[in-house]
């Protein structure tokens, strides 16, 4: 005797048939009577495999290595990579990016002392100033001059703007934002766009009130000159 499927059974078969039409894999996922549930472990492991693969992908060192701003100034790791193996053209070296050039063009000398201050008036009689050995504290109030300091300074305070300083070493550098009065008449903002290049050891601390100044190792001066300027 042949019996027709009851209402619920017929409905279940209709649903299964519809799923099979939509996706052949759907039929395999529906457990049949007497069958055990399919093993879901491979599907669960797939996301983990993708995560492991992503973790093993190499990381670009230029994206992960930071540069010490007291050694490389405003240069980025990409700037350093681009310049690797290059040597500066001697014709491009001058007092702004080469210590030897600055020493060769000294036109005013100040004897070393515990504290040496270069006043605003120095702009009238000098362009490259040499400060002798034995100086521990240097204060620069003048602007747009170059200095060669043959000492290991404890402190260097710069109140002028646009100066270039070549120093053996310095523990603490302060760029002071303020106002410089020239000839008792002209007031100019100060503490901007100075460059300090050290030879022997990097400063321990820096204070930059304007966030426009640069400190770097002197052997990298030519590279710093080609990097994007400070903001």
C-alpha positions, 0 to 999 in steps of 0.5 A, spaced: 500 500 500 502 506 498 501 512 502 502 519 501 507 523 505 503 527 511 503 534 511 509 536 515 513 531 511 511 533 505 513 540 507 520 538 509 522 535 503 519 541 499 524 545 503 530 541 502 529 541 494 529 548 494 535 548 498 538 543 493 536 548 487 539 554 490 546 551 492 548 543 491 552 544 498 546 545 502 544 538 501 550 535 504 550 540 510 543 537 511 543 531 516 539 525 514 536 520 518 542 516 521 547 520 519 552 524 524 553 531 523 559 533 518 565 535 521 566 543 522 573 543 524 576 545 517 571 551 516 573 553 523 580 553 522 580 557 515 580 564 519 586 562 523 590 560 517 588 566 514 590 570 520 597 566 521 599 568 514 597 575 515 602 575 521 608 572 517 607 577 512 614 581 512 613 588 515 617 594 511 622 596 516 621 603 513 614 603 516 616 600 523 623 604 524 623 611 528 629 615 527 632 619 533 630 627 531 636 629 535 641 625 530 637 625 524 633 632 525 627 632 520 629 627 516 625 620 515 627 613 514 625 614 507 629 620 506 635 616 509 634 610 505 633 614 498 640 617 500 644 611 502 650 610 498 650 617 496 656 622 497 655 629 497 658 633 491 664 638 494 661 643 490 654 643 494 658 643 501 658 650 504 658 653 511 650 651 512 652 643 511 659 642 512 663 644 518 670 644 515 667 649 510 664 653 516 671 653 520 675 655 513 670 662 513 671 664 520 671 671 521 671 673 528 673 669 534 671 669 541 675 667 547 672 661 551 669 662 558 664 659 563 659 663 559 659 666 552 653 671 550 653 673 542 649 679 542 645 682 537 650 687 535 654 681 532 650 681 526 654 688 524 661 685 524 661 677 523 658 672 519 662 666 522 664 666 529 668 661 532 667 660 540 674 658 543 675 651 548 673 652 555 666 654 554 660 651 558 654 655 557 653 659 550 647 664 549 646 666 542 642 672 541 644 674 534 640 672 528 643 669 521 650 667 523 654 661 523 658 659 529 663 654 530 664 652 538 670 648 540 667 645 546 663 640 550 657 645 552 653 644 558 647 648 555 646 652 549 640 657 549 638 660 542 634 666 542 635 669 535 633 666 528 636 662 522 643 661 526 647 655 524 651 652 530 657 647 529 658 644 536 663 638 539 657 636 544 652 639 548 647 636 553 641 641 553 639 645 548 633 651 549 630 654 543 627 660 546 621 664 543 621 671 544 622 678 541 629 681 539 630 688 539 635 691 534 638 698 535 632 700 540 627 700 534 626 694 530 622 688 534 623 681 531 620 675 533 626 670 535 627 663 536 625 660 529 629 656 524 635 655 527 640 648 526 645 645 531 649 640 529 653 636 534 659 632 533 661 627 539 654 626 542 647 628 542 644 632 547 640 629 553 634 634 552 631 639 548 626 645 549 623 648 542 618 653 543 617 654 536 617 647 534 621 649 527 628 648 529 633 642 528 638 638 531 642 633 528 649 629 527 654 634 524 656 628 519 648 628 516 648 635 515 648 635 508 642 630 508 638 634 513 639 640 508 635 636 503 630 633 507 623 637 508 624 643 512 621 643 519 614 646 520 
